[in-house]
Amino acid sequence: MDFYAQEHAADLATHERVLTAEELTTMGDPPVFKYVRASFAHSLASSWPRYRLEVPCEGGVRTFLVCRPMFFANGMAGRGTRGYVAVDCQTGRFVWLKDAWRVYYDKLEQEGTVLGMLNAKGIAHVPTLLCHGDIRQQTTQTSDFWEKENARAALKTTELNQPIRSLHPSLLSSSSTLVAPPHFETSSSRKRSRTQVEGESPGSADEDTLRRHMHYRLVVNEVALPLSHFSSGRKLVLIVIDCIKAHRDAVEKAEIMHRDVSGGNILIYPHVEQGKTKHRVRWGGLLADWEMSKSTKVEELQSPPRQPPRTGTWQFLSVAMLSGRAKAVETPDELESFLHVLLYHAVRYLRSNCPDPAEFIESYFDAYTHQGEDYTCGQRKVFTIKHGVLEYGPGMPLKFGSPLDTVFGGLLQWFKANYKVMTYQWVQEDAAKRLPPLTIPEVTAKPEGSDDSDDASDDEDPEDANLIAFATPRLQIPQLEYSLKPSPAEEQDAALLHNHAGMLGVLLQARVSKQWDSGDKVGDRVPDDYVPRFPIAPEKGPSTRTVKRRRIESTMLYKRCHSIDVPQTRRTAKSMFK
C-alpha cells in the first residue's frame, strides 16, 4: 500500500487548464490526479489497521486495499456508512469504496443496481459502477430481539383483556422488514437523532418501526471532491447544472427519482475532457448516493412502498416534504433541494452582504418548528420559499453582487407560485373531506294552527327594526387583497418547476454572464469558534417555537492532505455543526 501512496511525476495537478504536450505524453491511462493519490496516502495512518476488503462481482469477488476511511458516520443511529479511497488489487487503480448497512426491504433495489441502470442508459454525471453486493448476508439483529419482546408483551396484554391496538402485521408473519406495532415510539418517530429523515407521514405505521439493515459494499470508478472545494461562484453554478442534468436524465430516461439531493451528494469530479484540438482538465458535477432513489413508474407507485416517502437530508429537504403532510417526492421538491444546496454554499463561502452567515445558516437550514409530537420546517425557510423573498433580516435583502441575485430572485418567484398552487389544492382536498355535502331542505307547507317559535314575530319590536335599519347600510365585509386561488400567471410559473428545463435555463444564463468576479469565494465565513444559539431538539418546550434540529456533523478527513494541489481558501472547509 505504501507503494501506491508514493508521489508520481505523471500525476496531474487538479486545477482547470489546457493540458500541455508534456502532460499529455506522461499522464497515465486513465490519468491519476494528485489529490487522489494524496488522499490515499493521507488515509494510511499508523494508528489504523490496513484491510483487504472483498466485494461481490460477477463470477466471484474482487479485492481492494483500504486503511482509514475518508468519511465515516459517527453515532449509533444511521447506517454506519464509511467511504474509502481504495486500490483495486486487480488493476492497481484508485477507486471509491462505500461500506454501509443499507435499509433492507424486499423490493428495495441496491444502490449498485440503480447505478447499473443509469450507466446502461448512458446518463452522464453519475458514478460509474465497478462492483457491488451484500456481504455474506450479514443483517442487523436488533429488530429480531425487539420483535420477540414486543410480541410477548402484546400477547400478555391480550390475555389480561386490556384494551390495546391491533397487532402489527409483522408480529403475525415471518417477515422482519417492519417489526414495530403502531403504538411503539422509536427514535425514528421522535426524530431526535437523525440527519437523514427516513419517516412516513406523522403517525403512520412505517414511521414507528425498527428496520432491518444489510451489510453492503459498493465500488465506483470516480474519486471526487466535496462540493465545498468549488473555486468560484460561477464554478459552483456549473457543478449544480451538471447534477441537475443528471437528475433530469435519470427521471426522463430511466424513470428514477434520486430523493436525497443534498450538499454531501453533489460532488466535484475533476477529469480530462478531450476536445477537437485540445485536452483540458475540467471540474464537473457528480450526483452520487442513489441508495434512497425510487422508480417513478406508475405501476411501481401503485405497489406497496419500498421505502417511506419522506427521505432525504433535513437541511436540504423541500418545505413541502417538511410540512408534516404525507406526499411523494416529486420533481419540484428535488429542484427546491438543488436551490437550497446552492444557497447554503453561496452564503457560507461567497462574498455577500450577510453580516452573520453562521446565524443565517443555522436558522434557515438546521432549524425546525416543534408542534406537538411533530417536527416541521423552520420558519425562515418557510418564509423564504412561500413569500419568494431572500432576506438575512426583516426587510434586509440578501445580496451577492453577482448573477446569483438574479438566480435566487427569479427562482424564488416560481417556488412561491408553486406553493400557492399546492396550498390551494390541499385546502380544496381538505375541505372536500371535512365538510358535508350541501343539501337544501325541502320547504313544506305548515299545518294550520302550527306555532314556530323560531319564526320572526309579526309584531316585531320597533326598536329592533330601527337598529337593523341603522346597522345594515353600514355593514361592510372586508375583501382580502390576498386570494388563496392562484392566478393564471402563478399557475404558469408553478408549472415551470414540474420539469427541469426552466431552472436549467436560469442557471445556464447565469453561467455565461460576464458579471462574475473570479475572486468571489472568500473562504469559510462560519467562524471556527461559532457556538450555535439553540439547543438540539429539546424533549419539551414551546409547541410553536422554531428551535434547533440536529446539526450536520462532518467527518470528512480531506483537510490538508491535498491542500497544495487543490486551490484552497483561507480556511479549510469544515462543518459549522458540531
C-alpha positions in Angstrom: 0.0 0.0 0.0 2.9 2.4 0.7 4.0 1.9 -3.0 0.6 3.3 -4.2 0.9 6.3 -1.8 4.2 7.5 -3.2 4.1 10.6 -5.4 4.3 10.0 -9.1 5.6 12.5 -11.7 2.9 11.6 -14.1 0.1 12.5 -11.8 -1.9 15.6 -12.9 -2.5 18.7 -10.9 -6.2 19.3 -10.2 -6.8 22.9 -11.2 -8.7 23.5 -14.5 -6.5 24.2 -17.5 -5.5 23.1 -21.0 -3.0 20.3 -20.7 0.5 20.8 -22.1 2.1 18.4 -24.6 4.3 17.1 -21.9 1.4 16.3 -19.6 -0.4 14.5 -22.4 2.7 12.4 -23.1 3.4 11.4 -19.5 -0.1 11.1 -17.9 -1.4 7.6 -17.2 -4.3 5.8 -18.7 -6.6 6.5 -17.0 -5.0 9.7 -15.7 -4.4 9.9 -11.9 -4.9 13.2 -10.2 -2.6 14.3 -7.4 -5.4 14.8 -4.9 -6.5 11.2 -5.3 -3.1 9.8 -4.5 -2.6 12.3 -1.8 -6.0 11.3 -0.2 -4.9 7.6 -0.3 -1.6 8.5 1.3 -3.3 10.5 4.0 -5.5 7.5 4.8 -2.5 5.4 5.7 -2.4 6.5 9.3 -0.2 4.5 11.6 -2.9 4.2 14.2 -5.3 2.5 11.8 -5.2 -1.1 10.6 -5.0 -1.9 6.9 -7.6 -4.1 5.3 -8.1 -6.1 2.2 -11.9 -6.0 1.6 -13.9 -8.3 -0.6 -16.7 -7.1 -2.7 -19.0 -9.4 -4.7 -18.9 -9.1 -8.5 -20.0 -11.2 -11.4 -18.3 -14.5 -11.2 -16.9 -14.1 -7.7 -15.4 -11.5 -5.6 -13.0 -8.5 -6.1 -10.5 -7.3 -3.5 -9.5 -3.8 -2.5 -6.9 -2.3 -0.2 -8.0 0.3 2.3 -6.9 1.9 5.6 -8.6 4.8 7.3 -11.9 5.9 5.8 -12.1 9.4 4.3 -15.7 9.6 5.6 -17.4 7.8 8.4 -20.7 8.4 10.2 -20.5 8.8 14.0 -23.0 7.5 16.5 -25.3 4.5 16.9 -28.1 5.8 14.8 -27.9 5.6 11.0 -26.4 3.2 8.6 -22.7 3.3 9.7 -21.5 4.5 6.3 -17.8 4.6 5.6 -16.1 5.8 2.4 -12.6 4.9 1.4 -10.2 5.8 -1.3 -9.2 2.2 -2.2 -6.7 0.4 -4.5 -8.2 -2.2 -6.8 -6.0 -5.3 -6.4 -6.9 -6.4 -9.9 -5.9 -3.2 -11.8 -3.9 -1.2 -9.3 -6.3 1.8 -9.9 -7.7 4.1 -7.3 -11.4 3.8 -6.8 -14.1 4.8 -4.2 -15.4 2.1 -1.9 -18.5 2.6 0.1 -19.2 0.3 3.1 -22.7 0.7 4.7 -25.6 -1.1 6.3 -28.3 -0.5 3.7 -32.0 -0.5 4.6 -33.2 -4.0 3.8 -36.6 -4.1 2.1 -37.8 -6.9 -0.1 -38.5 -4.6 -3.1 -35.7 -2.1 -2.5 -33.1 -2.0 -5.2 -29.5 -2.0 -4.2 -27.7 1.3 -5.0 -25.3 -0.5 -7.3 -28.3 -1.9 -9.2 -29.6 1.6 -9.7 -26.2 2.9 -10.8 -26.0 0.0 -13.3 -29.3 1.0 -14.8 -28.2 4.7 -15.0 -24.9 3.7 -16.6 -26.7 1.4 -19.1 -28.8 4.4 -20.2 -25.7 6.5 -20.8 -26.6 9.1 -18.2 -23.7 11.4 -17.5 -22.6 13.0 -14.2 -23.4 9.9 -12.1 -20.8 7.4 -10.6 -19.6 4.5 -12.8 -20.4 1.2 -11.2 -17.5 -1.2 -10.8 -18.9 -3.9 -8.5 -21.3 -4.2 -5.5 -23.2 -6.6 -3.3 -24.4 -7.7 0.1 -21.7 -9.0 2.4 -22.3 -12.6 3.4 -26.0 -11.9 4.2 -24.9 -10.0 7.4 -28.0 -8.3 8.8 -28.7 -6.4 12.0 -30.3 -8.4 14.9 -31.9 -5.6 16.9 -35.2 -5.9 15.1 -35.4 -9.6 16.0 -35.0 -9.0 19.7 -37.4 -6.1 19.6 -40.0 -8.2 17.8 -39.8 -11.1 20.2 -40.1 -8.9 23.3 -43.0 -6.8 21.9 -44.8 -9.9 20.6 -44.6 -11.4 24.1 -45.7 -8.2 25.7 -48.6 -7.8 23.3 -49.8 -11.4 23.9 -49.6 -10.9 27.6 -51.6 -7.7 27.4 -54.2 -9.5 25.3 -54.5 -12.3 27.9 -55.2 -9.7 30.6 -58.0 -8.4 28.4 -56.6 -4.9 28.4 -57.5 -2.6 25.5 -54.7 -2.4 23.0 -54.3 -1.7 19.4 -54.4 -4.4 16.8 -51.2 -6.4 16.4 -48.8 -5.1 13.8 -48.7 -7.4 10.7 -45.0 -8.2 11.4 -45.9 -10.0 14.6 -48.0 -12.4 12.6 -45.6 -13.0 9.8 -42.1 -14.3 9.1 -41.1 -11.0 7.5 -39.0 -8.8 9.7 -38.8 -5.8 7.4 -41.4 -3.9 9.5 -41.2 -5.0 13.1 -42.9 -2.5 15.4 -46.6 -2.1 16.3 -48.1 1.3 15.6 -48.2 2.3 19.3 -44.5 1.9 19.9 -42.4 5.1 19.7 -38.9 4.6 18.4 -36.1 7.0 17.8 -37.5 7.4 14.2 -40.8 8.7 15.4 -39.2 11.1 17.9 -36.8 12.4 15.2 -34.2 13.3 17.7 -31.0 11.9 16.3 -31.2 11.7 12.6 -29.8 13.9 9.9 -31.2 11.5 7.3 -35.0 11.6 7.5 -36.5 8.1 6.9 -40.0 8.6 8.2 -43.5 8.2 6.8 -46.0 10.9 7.5 -46.5 11.7 11.2 -48.5 8.9 12.8 -48.0 6.3 10.1 -47.2 2.8 10.9 -43.9 2.8 8.9 -42.5 5.6 11.0 -42.9 3.6 14.2 -40.8 0.6 13.1 -37.3 -0.7 13.6 -35.8 -1.6 10.3 -33.6 -4.4 9.3 -30.3 -3.5 7.7 -27.9 -5.5 5.5 -24.2 -5.1 5.2 -23.4 -3.8 1.8 -20.4 -2.6 -0.3 -20.3 -0.5 -3.4 -17.3 0.4 -5.6 -17.3 3.1 -8.3 -14.5 4.4 -10.5 -14.7 8.1 -9.6 -12.9 9.6 -6.6 -14.4 13.0 -6.2 -14.0 16.2 -4.1 -16.5 17.7 -1.7 -18.7 20.5 -3.1 -17.1 22.9 -0.7 -13.9 22.8 -2.8 -15.5 24.8 -5.6 -13.2 27.6 -6.7 -15.7 30.4 -7.5 -19.4 31.2 -7.7 -19.5 30.6 -11.4 -18.0 27.1 -10.9 -20.5 26.4 -8.1 -23.3 27.1 -10.6 -21.7 24.9 -13.3 -21.4 21.9 -10.9 -25.0 22.3 -9.8 -26.0 22.4 -13.5 -24.3 19.1 -14.3 -26.1 17.4 -11.4 -29.5 18.8 -12.4 -28.9 17.4 -15.9 -28.1 14.1 -14.3 -31.3 14.2 -12.3 -33.3 15.2 -15.3 -31.9 12.3 -17.4 -32.5 9.8 -14.6 -36.1 10.9 -14.4 -36.8 11.1 -18.1 -34.7 8.2 -19.4 -34.5 5.8 -16.5 -37.7 6.8 -14.6 -35.7 7.1 -11.4 -36.1 9.8 -8.7 -33.0 10.5 -6.6 -34.9 11.6 -3.4 -31.8 12.7 -1.5 -30.4 15.8 -3.2 -28.0 17.4 -0.6 -24.7 19.2 -0.3 -23.0 15.9 0.6 -24.3 14.1 -2.5 -23.3 16.8 -5.1 -19.6 16.3 -5.7 -16.8 17.8 -7.8 -15.2 15.4 -10.3 -12.0 16.7 -12.0 -11.4 14.8 -15.2 -9.7 15.1 -18.6 -12.0 16.4 -21.3 -11.0 15.7 -24.9 -11.7 18.5 -27.4 -11.2 18.6 -31.1 -7.7 20.1 -30.8 -7.0 20.3 -27.1 -7.3 18.3 -23.9 -8.2 20.1 -20.7 -8.9 19.4 -17.1 -12.5 20.2 -16.3 -14.3 20.2 -13.0 -17.7 18.7 -13.5 -20.5 17.8 -11.1 -21.3 14.2 -9.9 -24.6 13.3 -8.4 -23.9 10.5 -6.0 -25.6 8.4 -3.4 -28.6 6.8 -5.1 -29.4 4.4 -2.3 -32.7 6.3 -1.5 -33.8 6.5 -5.1 -37.2 5.2 -6.3 -38.9 4.4 -9.5 -41.3 6.9 -11.0 -43.2 4.3 -13.0 -46.9 4.2 -12.4 -47.0 0.5 -11.7 -44.2 0.9 -9.1 -46.0 3.8 -7.4 -49.2 1.7 -7.1 -47.4 -1.2 -5.4 -46.7 -1.2 -1.6 -44.0 1.4 -0.8 -40.4 0.1 -0.9 -39.3 2.9 1.4 -41.0 5.6 3.4 -41.8 8.6 1.1 -40.1 11.3 3.1 -36.5 10.5 2.5 -33.5 12.9 2.4 -31.3 15.2 4.4 -33.2 17.5 6.7 -31.2 20.7 5.9 -31.9 20.4 2.1 -35.4 18.9 2.0 -38.2 21.0 0.5 -40.6 22.9 2.6 -43.4 20.6 1.4 -41.6 17.5 2.5 -41.1 19.0 5.9 -44.7 20.2 6.2 -45.8 17.1 8.2 -48.2 16.2 5.3 -47.7 12.9 3.6 -46.6 13.3 0.0 -44.3 11.6 -2.5 -41.1 13.2 -3.6 -41.7 15.0 -6.9 -39.6 17.0 -9.3 -40.4 20.4 -7.7 -39.2 19.0 -4.4 -35.9 17.9 -5.9 -35.4 21.2 -7.7 -36.0 23.0 -4.4 -33.3 20.9 -2.8 -30.9 21.9 -5.5 -31.8 25.5 -4.7 -31.1 25.0 -1.0 -27.7 23.4 -1.8 -26.8 26.4 -4.0 -27.9 28.9 -1.3 -26.1 27.1 1.5 -22.7 27.1 -0.3 -23.2 30.7 -1.6 -23.9 32.1 1.9 -21.2 30.1 3.5 -18.3 30.6 1.1 -19.1 33.5 -1.2 -18.9 37.3 -0.7 -22.3 38.7 0.3 -23.9 41.4 2.4 -25.0 38.9 5.1 -23.4 40.1 8.3 -23.7 36.8 10.1 -23.6 33.8 7.8 -23.4 31.3 10.7 -26.7 32.6 12.2 -28.4 32.6 8.8 -27.3 29.0 8.0 -28.4 27.8 11.5 -31.8 29.4 11.3 -32.5 28.6 7.7 -31.1 25.1 7.2 -31.0 23.5 10.7 -34.0 24.9 12.5 -37.3 23.2 12.8 -40.7 24.0 14.3 -41.9 21.8 17.2 -45.6 21.3 17.0 -46.9 18.7 19.4 -45.3 15.4 18.5 -44.3 16.6 15.0 -41.2 18.4 13.8 -41.8 20.5 10.7 -39.8 23.0 8.7 -38.1 26.0 10.2 -39.8 29.4 9.9 -37.1 31.2 7.9 -37.0 28.6 5.2 -40.8 28.6 5.0 -40.9 32.4 4.8 -38.3 32.5 2.1 -39.9 29.9 -0.2 -43.6 30.8 0.3 -43.0 34.6 0.1 -40.3 34.4 -2.6 -38.1 36.8 -0.6 -34.5 36.1 0.4 -33.5 38.2 3.4 -30.9 38.0 6.2 -33.1 40.1 8.4 -36.6 41.7 8.3 -36.7 43.9 5.2 -33.0 43.4 4.6 -32.4 41.6 1.2 -29.5 39.1 1.0 -27.4 40.1 -2.0 -24.2 38.6 -3.5 -23.4 41.3 -6.1 -23.3 38.6 -8.8 -25.6 36.7 -11.2 -26.7 34.7 -8.2 -29.0 37.6 -7.2 -31.0 37.1 -10.5 -30.9 33.3 -10.0 -32.4 33.4 -6.5 -34.7 36.3 -7.2 -36.3 34.6 -10.2 -36.4 31.1 -9.0 -38.0 32.0 -5.7 -40.9 33.6 -7.5 -41.5 30.3 -9.2 -41.4 28.4 -5.9 -43.7 30.9 -4.3 -46.2 30.3 -7.1 -45.8 26.6 -6.8 -46.6 26.7 -3.1 -49.6 28.8 -3.7 -50.9 26.3 -6.2 -50.1 23.4 -3.9 -51.7 25.1 -0.9 -54.9 25.8 -2.8 -55.1 22.2 -3.9 -54.5 21.0 -0.3 -57.2 23.3 1.0 -59.6 22.1 -1.6 -58.9 18.4 -0.8 -59.2 19.0 3.0 -62.5 20.9 2.5 -63.9 18.1 0.5 -63.0 15.6 3.2 -64.2 17.6 6.2 -67.3 19.5 5.0 -70.5 17.5 4.4 -72.2 18.0 1.1 -74.5 21.0 0.9 -78.2 20.0 0.9 -81.1 22.4 0.7 -84.1 21.2 2.8 -87.4 21.0 1.1 -89.9 23.6 2.0 -93.2 22.1 3.2 -96.4 23.8 4.0 -97.1 24.2 7.7 -100.3 22.9 9.0 -102.9 25.3 10.1 -102.5 26.4 13.7 -98.9 25.4 14.0 -96.7 27.7 16.0 -93.0 28.0 15.1 -91.3 30.0 17.8 -88.2 30.4 15.6 -90.0 32.5 13.0 -90.0 36.2 13.2 -92.9 37.6 15.0 -95.4 39.7 13.1 -95.4 42.2 15.9 -91.6 42.8 15.9 -90.2 45.3 18.4 -89.9 48.7 16.7 -86.6 49.3 18.5 -85.2 46.2 16.9 -86.3 47.3 13.5 -84.6 50.7 14.0 -81.4 49.0 15.0 -81.4 46.8 11.9 -82.1 49.8 9.7 -79.2 51.7 11.3 -76.6 48.9 11.0 -77.4 47.2 7.7 -76.2 50.1 5.4 -73.0 50.4 7.4 -72.2 46.7 7.4 -69.2 46.1 5.1 -67.4 42.8 4.7 -63.7 43.5 4.0 -62.3 42.0 0.8 -58.9 40.4 1.3 -56.3 41.6 -1.2 -54.6 38.1 -1.0 -56.6 35.5 -2.8 -56.0 31.9 -1.9 -56.7 30.8 -5.5 -53.7 31.2 -7.7 -53.9 33.4 -10.8 -53.2 32.1 -14.3 -49.8 33.7 -14.2 -49.0 32.0 -11.0 -50.1 28.6 -12.3 -47.8 29.1 -15.3 -44.9 29.9 -13.0 -45.6 26.9 -10.9 -45.7 24.7 -14.0 -42.1 25.7 -14.8 -41.0 23.6 -11.8 -42.6 20.3 -13.0 -39.7 19.7 -15.3 -36.0 20.7 -15.3 -35.9 23.0 -18.3 -36.8 26.2 -16.6 -34.3 26.0 -13.7 -31.6 24.8 -16.1 -32.2 27.7 -18.3 -31.9 30.2 -15.5 -28.7 28.7 -14.3 -27.2 28.4 -17.8 -27.9 32.0 -18.4 -26.1 32.9 -15.1 -23.2 30.7 -16.1 -22.4 32.6 -19.3 -22.9 36.0 -17.6 -19.9 38.4 -17.8 -20.7 39.8 -14.4 -18.9 37.1 -12.3 -15.9 38.0 -10.1 -13.4 35.2 -10.2 -12.4 36.1 -6.6 -15.9 36.0 -5.1 -15.1 32.9 -3.0 -13.7 34.4 0.2 -13.4 31.3 2.4 -15.5 29.7 5.1 -17.4 32.5 6.7 -18.5 30.4 9.6 -16.0 31.1 12.4 -14.1 28.3 14.0 -15.4 29.2 17.4 -19.1 29.7 16.4 -21.4 28.4 19.1 -25.0 27.6 18.0 -27.7 29.6 19.7 -30.3 27.0 20.1 -30.2 23.6 21.9 -30.6 20.3 20.0 -34.1 19.0 19.8 -35.3 19.5 23.4 -37.8 17.0 24.6 -40.1 19.6 26.0 -40.7 23.2 25.1 -43.0 25.7 23.3 -45.0 23.9 20.7 -44.8 26.7 18.1 -41.3 27.9 18.6 -38.7 27.4 15.9 -35.8 25.6 17.5 -32.7 23.6 16.6 -32.7 20.4 14.7 -29.8 18.0 15.0 -26.8 19.6 13.4 -24.8 18.2 10.5 -21.6 16.5 11.7 -18.9 16.5 9.1 -16.3 13.7 9.4 -14.5 14.3 6.1 -10.8 13.8 6.5 -9.6 15.6 3.4 -8.3 18.5 5.4 -4.9 19.4 4.1 -3.9 16.1 2.5 -4.1 17.8 -0.9 -4.0 21.5 0.1 -1.1 22.2 -2.2 -2.8 20.6 -5.2 -6.4 21.9 -4.8 -6.8 25.7 -4.7 -7.6 26.5 -1.1 -9.4 29.4 0.5 -8.1 31.0 3.7 -9.8 28.3 5.8 -10.2 24.6 5.2 -13.7 23.6 4.6 -15.5 22.2 7.6 -18.9 21.8 9.1 -20.3 24.5 11.4 -22.4 21.9 13.1 -20.6 20.1 15.8 
